[in-house]
Amino acid sequence: MKNILRELRMQKEWSQAELADNLEVSRQTINAIETGRYDPSLPLAFGISRLFQLPIEQIFQSEERKTRGK
């Protein structure tokens, strides 16, 4: 799953640890999501969506969906 979490975090000038604190997860979880090694749970995805005030679909996009759009 592709995502723009790193870009959103950088816009806020937050470290991975600061974002993790806001979401009540570990910094390692944020790193794994940003690098595509981990897909967030639905509750965590909703939390990210609320924090950045964006629809989930704008933050996360499946690889399959992106490929079909080309």
HTML snippet that shows the backbone in 3Dmol.js (N, CA, C, O; Angstrom):
<script src="https://3Dmol.org/build/3Dmol-min.js"></script>
<div id="view" style="width:600px;height:400px;position:relative"></div>
<script>
const pdb = `
ATOM      1  N   MET A   1       0.844  -1.170   0.000  1.00  0.00           N
ATOM      2  CA  MET A   1       0.000   0.000   0.000  1.00  0.00           C
ATOM      3  C   MET A   1       0.895   1.241   0.000  1.00  0.00           C
ATOM      4  O   MET A   1       1.792   1.376   0.833  1.00  0.00           O
ATOM      5  N   LYS A   2       0.644   2.114  -0.918  1.00  0.00           N
ATOM      6  CA  LYS A   2       1.370   3.384  -0.987  1.00  0.00           C
ATOM      7  C   LYS A   2       0.700   4.388  -0.067  1.00  0.00           C
ATOM      8  O   LYS A   2      -0.506   4.319   0.170  1.00  0.00           O
ATOM      9  N   ASN A   3       1.493   5.324   0.453  1.00  0.00           N
ATOM     10  CA  ASN A   3       0.908   6.355   1.299  1.00  0.00           C
ATOM     11  C   ASN A   3       1.749   7.625   1.247  1.00  0.00           C
ATOM     12  O   ASN A   3       2.898   7.615   0.806  1.00  0.00           O
ATOM     13  N   ILE A   4       1.148   8.711   1.708  1.00  0.00           N
ATOM     14  CA  ILE A   4       1.840  10.001   1.733  1.00  0.00           C
ATOM     15  C   ILE A   4       2.085  10.451   3.176  1.00  0.00           C
ATOM     16  O   ILE A   4       2.206  11.645   3.450  1.00  0.00           O
ATOM     17  N   LEU A   5       2.157   9.488   4.090  1.00  0.00           N
ATOM     18  CA  LEU A   5       2.305   9.825   5.502  1.00  0.00           C
ATOM     19  C   LEU A   5       3.580  10.624   5.761  1.00  0.00           C
ATOM     20  O   LEU A   5       3.549  11.600   6.512  1.00  0.00           O
ATOM     21  N   ARG A   6       4.672  10.238   5.169  1.00  0.00           N
ATOM     22  CA  ARG A   6       5.930  10.962   5.389  1.00  0.00           C
ATOM     23  C   ARG A   6       5.793  12.422   4.948  1.00  0.00           C
ATOM     24  O   ARG A   6       6.212  13.334   5.660  1.00  0.00           O
ATOM     25  N   GLU A   7       5.206  12.631   3.773  1.00  0.00           N
ATOM     26  CA  GLU A   7       5.043  13.992   3.270  1.00  0.00           C
ATOM     27  C   GLU A   7       4.157  14.822   4.196  1.00  0.00           C
ATOM     28  O   GLU A   7       4.454  15.984   4.471  1.00  0.00           O
ATOM     29  N   LEU A   8       3.075  14.223   4.672  1.00  0.00           N
ATOM     30  CA  LEU A   8       2.177  14.931   5.588  1.00  0.00           C
ATOM     31  C   LEU A   8       2.888  15.271   6.892  1.00  0.00           C
ATOM     32  O   LEU A   8       2.734  16.367   7.429  1.00  0.00           O
ATOM     33  N   ARG A   9       3.669  14.317   7.393  1.00  0.00           N
ATOM     34  CA  ARG A   9       4.412  14.540   8.630  1.00  0.00           C
ATOM     35  C   ARG A   9       5.432  15.658   8.449  1.00  0.00           C
ATOM     36  O   ARG A   9       5.589  16.506   9.327  1.00  0.00           O
ATOM     37  N   MET A  10       6.118  15.661   7.321  1.00  0.00           N
ATOM     38  CA  MET A  10       7.129  16.690   7.057  1.00  0.00           C
ATOM     39  C   MET A  10       6.488  18.079   6.944  1.00  0.00           C
ATOM     40  O   MET A  10       7.073  19.068   7.385  1.00  0.00           O
ATOM     41  N   GLN A  11       5.299  18.155   6.359  1.00  0.00           N
ATOM     42  CA  GLN A  11       4.596  19.442   6.259  1.00  0.00           C
ATOM     43  C   GLN A  11       4.325  20.038   7.634  1.00  0.00           C
ATOM     44  O   GLN A  11       4.359  21.255   7.816  1.00  0.00           O
ATOM     45  N   LYS A  12       4.056  19.164   8.599  1.00  0.00           N
ATOM     46  CA  LYS A  12       3.790  19.609   9.974  1.00  0.00           C
ATOM     47  C   LYS A  12       5.085  19.823  10.762  1.00  0.00           C
ATOM     48  O   LYS A  12       5.068  20.316  11.890  1.00  0.00           O
ATOM     49  N   GLU A  13       6.214  19.438  10.139  1.00  0.00           N
ATOM     50  CA  GLU A  13       7.525  19.512  10.783  1.00  0.00           C
ATOM     51  C   GLU A  13       7.581  18.672  12.064  1.00  0.00           C
ATOM     52  O   GLU A  13       8.163  19.076  13.071  1.00  0.00           O
ATOM     53  N   TRP A  14       6.956  17.488  11.994  1.00  0.00           N
ATOM     54  CA  TRP A  14       6.960  16.554  13.106  1.00  0.00           C
ATOM     55  C   TRP A  14       8.001  15.470  12.852  1.00  0.00           C
ATOM     56  O   TRP A  14       8.213  15.050  11.715  1.00  0.00           O
ATOM     57  N   SER A  15       8.636  15.030  13.912  1.00  0.00           N
ATOM     58  CA  SER A  15       9.494  13.854  13.816  1.00  0.00           C
ATOM     59  C   SER A  15       8.595  12.615  13.820  1.00  0.00           C
ATOM     60  O   SER A  15       7.402  12.695  14.116  1.00  0.00           O
ATOM     61  N   GLN A  16       9.188  11.486  13.489  1.00  0.00           N
ATOM     62  CA  GLN A  16       8.416  10.243  13.577  1.00  0.00           C
ATOM     63  C   GLN A  16       7.947  10.013  15.007  1.00  0.00           C
ATOM     64  O   GLN A  16       6.839   9.524  15.227  1.00  0.00           O
ATOM     65  N   ALA A  17       8.781  10.361  15.978  1.00  0.00           N
ATOM     66  CA  ALA A  17       8.415  10.171  17.392  1.00  0.00           C
ATOM     67  C   ALA A  17       7.242  11.069  17.781  1.00  0.00           C
ATOM     68  O   ALA A  17       6.361  10.641  18.527  1.00  0.00           O
ATOM     69  N   GLU A  18       7.219  12.300  17.290  1.00  0.00           N
ATOM     70  CA  GLU A  18       6.111  13.210  17.605  1.00  0.00           C
ATOM     71  C   GLU A  18       4.803  12.701  17.016  1.00  0.00           C
ATOM     72  O   GLU A  18       3.764  12.733  17.675  1.00  0.00           O
ATOM     73  N   LEU A  19       4.858  12.229  15.766  1.00  0.00           N
ATOM     74  CA  LEU A  19       3.660  11.683  15.140  1.00  0.00           C
ATOM     75  C   LEU A  19       3.201  10.437  15.897  1.00  0.00           C
ATOM     76  O   LEU A  19       2.009  10.252  16.141  1.00  0.00           O
ATOM     77  N   ALA A  20       4.147   9.595  16.261  1.00  0.00           N
ATOM     78  CA  ALA A  20       3.818   8.383  17.010  1.00  0.00           C
ATOM     79  C   ALA A  20       3.138   8.728  18.330  1.00  0.00           C
ATOM     80  O   ALA A  20       2.164   8.080  18.715  1.00  0.00           O
ATOM     81  N   ASP A  21       3.640   9.737  19.019  1.00  0.00           N
ATOM     82  CA  ASP A  21       3.022  10.165  20.279  1.00  0.00           C
ATOM     83  C   ASP A  21       1.587  10.627  20.055  1.00  0.00           C
ATOM     84  O   ASP A  21       0.691  10.282  20.826  1.00  0.00           O
ATOM     85  N   ASN A  22       1.370  11.408  18.998  1.00  0.00           N
ATOM     86  CA  ASN A  22       0.020  11.883  18.679  1.00  0.00           C
ATOM     87  C   ASN A  22      -0.944  10.744  18.393  1.00  0.00           C
ATOM     88  O   ASN A  22      -2.136  10.845  18.686  1.00  0.00           O
ATOM     89  N   LEU A  23      -0.432   9.666  17.823  1.00  0.00           N
ATOM     90  CA  LEU A  23      -1.271   8.528  17.442  1.00  0.00           C
ATOM     91  C   LEU A  23      -1.230   7.394  18.467  1.00  0.00           C
ATOM     92  O   LEU A  23      -1.925   6.390  18.314  1.00  0.00           O
ATOM     93  N   GLU A  24      -0.419   7.558  19.505  1.00  0.00           N
ATOM     94  CA  GLU A  24      -0.269   6.549  20.553  1.00  0.00           C
ATOM     95  C   GLU A  24       0.206   5.203  20.005  1.00  0.00           C
ATOM     96  O   GLU A  24      -0.319   4.146  20.352  1.00  0.00           O
ATOM     97  N   VAL A  25       1.218   5.280  19.136  1.00  0.00           N
ATOM     98  CA  VAL A  25       1.882   4.090  18.611  1.00  0.00           C
ATOM     99  C   VAL A  25       3.389   4.305  18.762  1.00  0.00           C
ATOM    100  O   VAL A  25       3.821   5.370  19.203  1.00  0.00           O
ATOM    101  N   SER A  26       4.172   3.321  18.406  1.00  0.00           N
ATOM    102  CA  SER A  26       5.622   3.457  18.495  1.00  0.00           C
ATOM    103  C   SER A  26       6.175   4.194  17.274  1.00  0.00           C
ATOM    104  O   SER A  26       5.541   4.258  16.221  1.00  0.00           O
ATOM    105  N   ARG A  27       7.371   4.746  17.449  1.00  0.00           N
ATOM    106  CA  ARG A  27       8.053   5.392  16.319  1.00  0.00           C
ATOM    107  C   ARG A  27       8.341   4.356  15.242  1.00  0.00           C
ATOM    108  O   ARG A  27       8.301   4.663  14.051  1.00  0.00           O
ATOM    109  N   GLN A  28       8.630   3.136  15.660  1.00  0.00           N
ATOM    110  CA  GLN A  28       8.907   2.063  14.701  1.00  0.00           C
ATOM    111  C   GLN A  28       7.689   1.772  13.830  1.00  0.00           C
ATOM    112  O   GLN A  28       7.834   1.442  12.653  1.00  0.00           O
ATOM    113  N   THR A  29       6.489   1.892  14.400  1.00  0.00           N
ATOM    114  CA  THR A  29       5.262   1.693  13.620  1.00  0.00           C
ATOM    115  C   THR A  29       5.153   2.764  12.545  1.00  0.00           C
ATOM    116  O   THR A  29       4.829   2.461  11.397  1.00  0.00           O
ATOM    117  N   ILE A  30       5.419   4.004  12.905  1.00  0.00           N
ATOM    118  CA  ILE A  30       5.367   5.102  11.918  1.00  0.00           C
ATOM    119  C   ILE A  30       6.381   4.854  10.824  1.00  0.00           C
ATOM    120  O   ILE A  30       6.067   5.007   9.643  1.00  0.00           O
ATOM    121  N   ASN A  31       7.593   4.473  11.195  1.00  0.00           N
ATOM    122  CA  ASN A  31       8.630   4.197  10.203  1.00  0.00           C
ATOM    123  C   ASN A  31       8.198   3.078   9.268  1.00  0.00           C
ATOM    124  O   ASN A  31       8.379   3.179   8.055  1.00  0.00           O
ATOM    125  N   ALA A  32       7.631   2.015   9.819  1.00  0.00           N
ATOM    126  CA  ALA A  32       7.204   0.875   8.999  1.00  0.00           C
ATOM    127  C   ALA A  32       6.074   1.261   8.048  1.00  0.00           C
ATOM    128  O   ALA A  32       6.042   0.785   6.913  1.00  0.00           O
ATOM    129  N   ILE A  33       5.153   2.108   8.483  1.00  0.00           N
ATOM    130  CA  ILE A  33       4.069   2.563   7.604  1.00  0.00           C
ATOM    131  C   ILE A  33       4.639   3.431   6.495  1.00  0.00           C
ATOM    132  O   ILE A  33       4.305   3.242   5.326  1.00  0.00           O
ATOM    133  N   GLU A  34       5.493   4.376   6.848  1.00  0.00           N
ATOM    134  CA  GLU A  34       6.067   5.287   5.854  1.00  0.00           C
ATOM    135  C   GLU A  34       6.872   4.554   4.783  1.00  0.00           C
ATOM    136  O   GLU A  34       6.863   4.948   3.617  1.00  0.00           O
ATOM    137  N   THR A  35       7.559   3.501   5.176  1.00  0.00           N
ATOM    138  CA  THR A  35       8.389   2.765   4.220  1.00  0.00           C
ATOM    139  C   THR A  35       7.646   1.634   3.522  1.00  0.00           C
ATOM    140  O   THR A  35       8.230   0.910   2.716  1.00  0.00           O
ATOM    141  N   GLY A  36       6.349   1.477   3.830  1.00  0.00           N
ATOM    142  CA  GLY A  36       5.545   0.474   3.156  1.00  0.00           C
ATOM    143  C   GLY A  36       5.734  -0.938   3.656  1.00  0.00           C
ATOM    144  O   GLY A  36       5.277  -1.882   3.012  1.00  0.00           O
ATOM    145  N   ARG A  37       6.401  -1.111   4.800  1.00  0.00           N
ATOM    146  CA  ARG A  37       6.604  -2.449   5.351  1.00  0.00           C
ATOM    147  C   ARG A  37       5.431  -2.907   6.205  1.00  0.00           C
ATOM    148  O   ARG A  37       5.347  -4.081   6.565  1.00  0.00           O
ATOM    149  N   TYR A  38       4.521  -1.987   6.535  1.00  0.00           N
ATOM    150  CA  TYR A  38       3.401  -2.305   7.412  1.00  0.00           C
ATOM    151  C   TYR A  38       2.188  -1.500   6.981  1.00  0.00           C
ATOM    152  O   TYR A  38       2.279  -0.287   6.788  1.00  0.00           O
ATOM    153  N   ASP A  39       1.063  -2.163   6.831  1.00  0.00           N
ATOM    154  CA  ASP A  39      -0.198  -1.483   6.552  1.00  0.00           C
ATOM    155  C   ASP A  39      -0.899  -1.249   7.889  1.00  0.00           C
ATOM    156  O   ASP A  39      -1.038  -2.180   8.682  1.00  0.00           O
ATOM    157  N   PRO A  40      -1.338  -0.027   8.146  1.00  0.00           N
ATOM    158  CA  PRO A  40      -1.963   0.252   9.437  1.00  0.00           C
ATOM    159  C   PRO A  40      -3.301  -0.454   9.593  1.00  0.00           C
ATOM    160  O   PRO A  40      -3.986  -0.744   8.612  1.00  0.00           O
ATOM    161  N   SER A  41      -3.657  -0.723  10.838  1.00  0.00           N
ATOM    162  CA  SER A  41      -4.983  -1.257  11.126  1.00  0.00           C
ATOM    163  C   SER A  41      -6.011  -0.197  10.738  1.00  0.00           C
ATOM    164  O   SER A  41      -5.675   0.976  10.574  1.00  0.00           O
ATOM    165  N   LEU A  42      -7.244  -0.615  10.596  1.00  0.00           N
ATOM    166  CA  LEU A  42      -8.296   0.333  10.252  1.00  0.00           C
ATOM    167  C   LEU A  42      -8.440   1.436  11.305  1.00  0.00           C
ATOM    168  O   LEU A  42      -8.549   2.606  10.936  1.00  0.00           O
ATOM    169  N   PRO A  43      -8.446   1.104  12.608  1.00  0.00           N
ATOM    170  CA  PRO A  43      -8.527   2.178  13.611  1.00  0.00           C
ATOM    171  C   PRO A  43      -7.349   3.155  13.521  1.00  0.00           C
ATOM    172  O   PRO A  43      -7.533   4.360  13.691  1.00  0.00           O
ATOM    173  N   LEU A  44      -6.145   2.643  13.254  1.00  0.00           N
ATOM    174  CA  LEU A  44      -4.993   3.527  13.132  1.00  0.00           C
ATOM    175  C   LEU A  44      -5.109   4.392  11.871  1.00  0.00           C
ATOM    176  O   LEU A  44      -4.786   5.579  11.905  1.00  0.00           O
ATOM    177  N   ALA A  45      -5.563   3.808  10.766  1.00  0.00           N
ATOM    178  CA  ALA A  45      -5.757   4.582   9.540  1.00  0.00           C
ATOM    179  C   ALA A  45      -6.770   5.700   9.756  1.00  0.00           C
ATOM    180  O   ALA A  45      -6.577   6.817   9.277  1.00  0.00           O
ATOM    181  N   PHE A  46      -7.851   5.401  10.477  1.00  0.00           N
ATOM    182  CA  PHE A  46      -8.831   6.447  10.794  1.00  0.00           C
ATOM    183  C   PHE A  46      -8.215   7.522  11.683  1.00  0.00           C
ATOM    184  O   PHE A  46      -8.507   8.706  11.515  1.00  0.00           O
ATOM    185  N   GLY A  47      -7.366   7.122  12.624  1.00  0.00           N
ATOM    186  CA  GLY A  47      -6.693   8.086  13.486  1.00  0.00           C
ATOM    187  C   GLY A  47      -5.782   9.011  12.697  1.00  0.00           C
ATOM    188  O   GLY A  47      -5.746  10.216  12.944  1.00  0.00           O
ATOM    189  N   ILE A  48      -5.054   8.451  11.755  1.00  0.00           N
ATOM    190  CA  ILE A  48      -4.187   9.261  10.886  1.00  0.00           C
ATOM    191  C   ILE A  48      -5.031  10.220  10.065  1.00  0.00           C
ATOM    192  O   ILE A  48      -4.697  11.397   9.932  1.00  0.00           O
ATOM    193  N   SER A  49      -6.124   9.714   9.515  1.00  0.00           N
ATOM    194  CA  SER A  49      -7.040  10.534   8.727  1.00  0.00           C
ATOM    195  C   SER A  49      -7.568  11.719   9.539  1.00  0.00           C
ATOM    196  O   SER A  49      -7.584  12.852   9.059  1.00  0.00           O
ATOM    197  N   ARG A  50      -8.000  11.443  10.773  1.00  0.00           N
ATOM    198  CA  ARG A  50      -8.506  12.519  11.638  1.00  0.00           C
ATOM    199  C   ARG A  50      -7.420  13.523  11.986  1.00  0.00           C
ATOM    200  O   ARG A  50      -7.657  14.731  11.969  1.00  0.00           O
ATOM    201  N   LEU A  51      -6.239  13.032  12.298  1.00  0.00           N
ATOM    202  CA  LEU A  51      -5.137  13.903  12.691  1.00  0.00           C
ATOM    203  C   LEU A  51      -4.776  14.891  11.581  1.00  0.00           C
ATOM    204  O   LEU A  51      -4.530  16.067  11.847  1.00  0.00           O
ATOM    205  N   PHE A  52      -4.746  14.413  10.347  1.00  0.00           N
ATOM    206  CA  PHE A  52      -4.379  15.272   9.219  1.00  0.00           C
ATOM    207  C   PHE A  52      -5.594  15.883   8.516  1.00  0.00           C
ATOM    208  O   PHE A  52      -5.451  16.642   7.558  1.00  0.00           O
ATOM    209  N   GLN A  53      -6.769  15.549   8.998  1.00  0.00           N
ATOM    210  CA  GLN A  53      -8.024  16.064   8.445  1.00  0.00           C
ATOM    211  C   GLN A  53      -8.120  15.858   6.930  1.00  0.00           C
ATOM    212  O   GLN A  53      -8.439  16.769   6.167  1.00  0.00           O
ATOM    213  N   LEU A  54      -7.826  14.608   6.533  1.00  0.00           N
ATOM    214  CA  LEU A  54      -7.909  14.205   5.131  1.00  0.00           C
ATOM    215  C   LEU A  54      -8.627  12.870   5.044  1.00  0.00           C
ATOM    216  O   LEU A  54      -8.575  12.084   5.990  1.00  0.00           O
ATOM    217  N   PRO A  55      -9.297  12.596   3.927  1.00  0.00           N
ATOM    218  CA  PRO A  55      -9.917  11.277   3.746  1.00  0.00           C
ATOM    219  C   PRO A  55      -8.827  10.189   3.694  1.00  0.00           C
ATOM    220  O   PRO A  55      -7.727  10.419   3.192  1.00  0.00           O
ATOM    221  N   ILE A  56      -9.152   9.030   4.212  1.00  0.00           N
ATOM    222  CA  ILE A  56      -8.202   7.909   4.191  1.00  0.00           C
ATOM    223  C   ILE A  56      -7.689   7.660   2.775  1.00  0.00           C
ATOM    224  O   ILE A  56      -6.504   7.396   2.574  1.00  0.00           O
ATOM    225  N   GLU A  57      -8.588   7.747   1.797  1.00  0.00           N
ATOM    226  CA  GLU A  57      -8.199   7.453   0.407  1.00  0.00           C
ATOM    227  C   GLU A  57      -7.160   8.429  -0.119  1.00  0.00           C
ATOM    228  O   GLU A  57      -6.429   8.110  -1.057  1.00  0.00           O
ATOM    229  N   GLN A  58      -7.086   9.608   0.470  1.00  0.00           N
ATOM    230  CA  GLN A  58      -6.100  10.590   0.027  1.00  0.00           C
ATOM    231  C   GLN A  58      -4.723  10.284   0.630  1.00  0.00           C
ATOM    232  O   GLN A  58      -3.697  10.672   0.070  1.00  0.00           O
ATOM    233  N   ILE A  59      -4.707   9.598   1.755  1.00  0.00           N
ATOM    234  CA  ILE A  59      -3.451   9.275   2.432  1.00  0.00           C
ATOM    235  C   ILE A  59      -2.913   7.922   1.981  1.00  0.00           C
ATOM    236  O   ILE A  59      -1.712   7.769   1.758  1.00  0.00           O
ATOM    237  N   PHE A  60      -3.798   6.947   1.848  1.00  0.00           N
ATOM    238  CA  PHE A  60      -3.411   5.575   1.506  1.00  0.00           C
ATOM    239  C   PHE A  60      -4.028   5.170   0.177  1.00  0.00           C
ATOM    240  O   PHE A  60      -5.190   5.464  -0.102  1.00  0.00           O
ATOM    241  N   GLN A  61      -3.225   4.487  -0.643  1.00  0.00           N
ATOM    242  CA  GLN A  61      -3.720   3.998  -1.923  1.00  0.00           C
ATOM    243  C   GLN A  61      -3.135   2.619  -2.168  1.00  0.00           C
ATOM    244  O   GLN A  61      -1.926   2.415  -2.054  1.00  0.00           O
ATOM    245  N   SER A  62      -3.998   1.679  -2.506  1.00  0.00           N
ATOM    246  CA  SER A  62      -3.514   0.319  -2.753  1.00  0.00           C
ATOM    247  C   SER A  62      -2.681   0.289  -4.023  1.00  0.00           C
ATOM    248  O   SER A  62      -2.900   1.073  -4.946  1.00  0.00           O
ATOM    249  N   GLU A  63      -1.737  -0.616  -4.056  1.00  0.00           N
ATOM    250  CA  GLU A  63      -0.877  -0.790  -5.238  1.00  0.00           C
ATOM    251  C   GLU A  63      -1.726  -1.159  -6.443  1.00  0.00           C
ATOM    252  O   GLU A  63      -1.491  -0.669  -7.547  1.00  0.00           O
ATOM    253  N   GLU A  64      -2.721  -2.030  -6.231  1.00  0.00           N
ATOM    254  CA  GLU A  64      -3.593  -2.484  -7.304  1.00  0.00           C
ATOM    255  C   GLU A  64      -4.348  -1.312  -7.923  1.00  0.00           C
ATOM    256  O   GLU A  64      -4.436  -1.196  -9.146  1.00  0.00           O
ATOM    257  N   ARG A  65      -4.887  -0.453  -7.079  1.00  0.00           N
ATOM    258  CA  ARG A  65      -5.661   0.700  -7.558  1.00  0.00           C
ATOM    259  C   ARG A  65      -4.787   1.657  -8.350  1.00  0.00           C
ATOM    260  O   ARG A  65      -5.214   2.198  -9.370  1.00  0.00           O
ATOM    261  N   LYS A  66      -3.568   1.865  -7.880  1.00  0.00           N
ATOM    262  CA  LYS A  66      -2.647   2.771  -8.558  1.00  0.00           C
ATOM    263  C   LYS A  66      -2.280   2.212  -9.935  1.00  0.00           C
ATOM    264  O   LYS A  66      -2.216   2.963 -10.908  1.00  0.00           O
ATOM    265  N   THR A  67      -2.040   0.904 -10.025  1.00  0.00           N
ATOM    266  CA  THR A  67      -1.673   0.268 -11.272  1.00  0.00           C
ATOM    267  C   THR A  67      -2.814   0.375 -12.294  1.00  0.00           C
ATOM    268  O   THR A  67      -2.569   0.635 -13.472  1.00  0.00           O
ATOM    269  N   ARG A  68      -4.048   0.175 -11.846  1.00  0.00           N
ATOM    270  CA  ARG A  68      -5.196   0.252 -12.768  1.00  0.00           C
ATOM    271  C   ARG A  68      -5.383   1.655 -13.312  1.00  0.00           C
ATOM    272  O   ARG A  68      -5.881   1.831 -14.424  1.00  0.00           O
ATOM    273  N   GLY A  69      -4.985   2.659 -12.535  1.00  0.00           N
ATOM    274  CA  GLY A  69      -5.189   4.038 -12.952  1.00  0.00           C
ATOM    275  C   GLY A  69      -4.241   4.503 -14.030  1.00  0.00           C
ATOM    276  O   GLY A  69      -4.432   5.580 -14.595  1.00  0.00           O
ATOM    277  N   LYS A  70      -3.221   3.717 -14.332  1.00  0.00           N
ATOM    278  CA  LYS A  70      -2.215   4.115 -15.348  1.00  0.00           C
ATOM    279  C   LYS A  70      -2.676   3.812 -16.731  1.00  0.00           C
ATOM    280  O   LYS A  70      -1.958   4.081 -17.694  1.00  0.00           O
TER     281      LYS A  70
END
`;
const viewer = $3Dmol.createViewer("view");
viewer.addModel(pdb, "pdb");
viewer.setStyle({}, {cartoon: {color: "spectrum"}});
viewer.zoomTo();
viewer.render();
</script>
